[in-house]
Amino acid sequence: MIIMIDFSNLIISSPSALPLHVRS
């Protein structure tokens, strides 16, 4: 399971939530 951390808002998004919060 890969967990991506969005440092822009310090939000932890799971692969299932990527489409909901896609920010690079």
BAPA-843206 format. One record per residue: z, y, x of N, C-alpha, C in turn; residue number from 0; chain; residue in one letter. Coordinates in steps of 0.2 Angstrom, whole numbers. Each point is the difference from the previous one (the first is absolute). Layout:
REM residues N
(r (Z, Y, X), (Z, Y, X), (Z, Y, X), NUM, "A", "A")
...
REM end
This chain:
REM residues 24
(r (0, -6, 4), (0, 6, -4), (0, 6, 4), 0, "A", "M")
(r (-5, 4, -1), (0, 6, 5), (2, 7, -4), 1, "A", "I")
(r (5, 3, 3), (3, 6, -3), (-3, 6, 4), 2, "A", "I")
(r (-3, 5, -4), (-2, 6, 4), (4, 6, -2), 3, "A", "M")
(r (2, 3, 5), (5, 6, -1), (-4, 7, 0), 4, "A", "I")
(r (0, 3, -5), (-3, 7, 0), (4, 5, 2), 5, "A", "D")
(r (-1, 2, 7), (4, 5, 3), (-1, 7, -3), 6, "A", "F")
(r (-5, 1, -4), (-1, 6, -3), (5, 2, -5), 7, "A", "S")
(r (2, -5, -4), (5, 1, -5), (6, -5, 1), 8, "A", "N")
(r (0, -4, 6), (5, -5, 1), (1, -4, -6), 9, "A", "L")
(r (-6, -3, -2), (0, -4, -6), (-3, -7, 3), 10, "A", "I")
(r (4, -5, -2), (-2, -7, 2), (-4, -3, -6), 11, "A", "I")
(r (-7, -1, 2), (-4, -3, -5), (-2, -7, 2), 12, "A", "S")
(r (0, -4, -5), (-2, -7, 1), (-7, -1, -1), 13, "A", "S")
(r (-3, -5, 2), (-8, -1, -1), (-2, 1, -7), 14, "A", "P")
(r (5, -2, -5), (-2, 1, -7), (0, 7, -2), 15, "A", "S")
(r (4, 4, 4), (0, 7, -2), (-4, 5, 4), 16, "A", "A")
(r (-4, -3, 4), (-5, 4, 4), (-5, 4, -4), 17, "A", "L")
(r (-3, -3, -5), (-4, 4, -4), (3, 6, -4), 18, "A", "P")
(r (7, -1, -1), (3, 5, -3), (2, 6, 5), 19, "A", "L")
(r (1, -2, 6), (2, 5, 5), (-4, -1, 6), 20, "A", "H")
(r (-6, 3, 0), (-5, -1, 6), (0, 7, 4), 21, "A", "V")
(r (4, 0, 5), (0, 6, 4), (0, -1, 8), 22, "A", "R")
(r (-5, 2, 3), (0, -1, 8), (3, 5, 4), 23, "A", "S")
REM end
